[in-house]
Amino acid sequence: MGYVFISYAHEDRLRVEPLVSFLETQGISVWWDDKIHPTTKWRQVITNKLDQAACVLVVWSLYSVESDFVLDEAQTGLDRGTLLSVCLDRVRIPLGFGQDQAVNLSGQDPLLLNR
């Protein structure tokens, strides 16, 4: 089995960490950009990891709906049929990505995911 690629806006990093931890405690292999070494060509790494992912989990928030990188990563997941959406805030999912149901975590305490 492959891994889940997590797409999110960097402003949400602290809010995404509990979700990543929860998935990993469930035995799900996760890749997100915290594993990129600062001297690495990050666009190339992200492209390679995105192309190899079994699932692209997009974390929609007030910040990510405005992020061109998140939109590009979401488009890759949509094109491949591997997109899964999670909402951390009550946001309007960008046009083209709202046809499928999104998991609504808005208003949830992210620390409860680890229980």
SVG drawing of the C-alpha trace seen along z (x, -y; Angstrom):
<svg xmlns="http://www.w3.org/2000/svg" viewBox="-21 -33 42 35">
<polyline fill="none" stroke="black" stroke-width="0.4" points="0.0,0.0 1.2,-3.5 1.0,-6.6 -1.4,-9.5 0.0,-12.9 -1.2,-15.7 -1.8,-19.0 -2.3,-22.1 -1.4,-25.7 1.7,-26.3 -0.3,-28.7 -2.3,-25.6 0.8,-23.5 0.0,-23.3 -3.6,-22.5 -2.7,-19.7 -0.1,-18.0 -2.9,-16.3 -4.5,-14.9 -1.2,-13.5 -0.6,-12.0 -4.1,-10.4 -3.6,-8.9 -0.3,-7.5 -1.6,-5.9 -4.2,-4.2 -1.3,-2.6 -1.7,-4.9 1.6,-5.9 1.6,-9.7 3.8,-12.1 3.8,-15.8 6.3,-18.5 7.8,-18.4 10.1,-15.7 11.8,-17.9 15.3,-18.9 15.8,-22.7 18.5,-22.4 16.4,-20.1 14.7,-21.2 11.3,-21.1 9.2,-21.4 10.8,-18.3 10.4,-16.4 6.7,-17.4 6.0,-16.5 7.6,-13.1 5.8,-12.4 2.5,-13.6 2.8,-11.4 3.6,-8.3 0.8,-8.8 -2.1,-6.4 -4.3,-9.2 -4.1,-13.0 -5.8,-14.4 -6.4,-18.1 -7.0,-20.1 -9.3,-23.0 -9.1,-26.0 -9.3,-29.8 -5.7,-29.8 -5.6,-26.8 -8.5,-27.8 -6.3,-30.7 -3.1,-28.7 -2.1,-28.0 0.0,-25.1 -2.8,-23.5 -5.1,-24.0 -2.4,-22.3 -2.0,-19.4 -5.8,-19.0 -6.1,-19.0 -3.5,-16.2 -5.6,-14.1 -8.8,-14.9 -7.3,-14.0 -6.0,-10.6 -9.2,-9.9 -7.4,-9.8 -8.7,-13.1 -10.0,-13.2 -11.1,-16.5 -11.1,-17.6 -12.4,-21.0 -10.8,-22.6 -12.8,-25.8 -16.2,-26.6 -15.1,-27.4 -16.4,-27.2 -14.3,-24.6 -12.9,-26.0 -14.8,-25.4 -14.1,-22.0 -13.3,-20.3 -16.7,-20.4 -18.4,-17.6 -17.4,-15.0 -18.2,-14.9 -15.7,-16.5 -15.0,-15.4 -16.0,-18.4 -13.7,-18.9 -14.5,-22.6 -15.3,-23.4 -13.6,-20.2 -10.8,-20.2 -7.9,-18.7 -6.4,-17.2 -9.5,-15.0 -8.3,-13.1 -5.6,-11.5 -8.0,-9.9"/>
</svg>
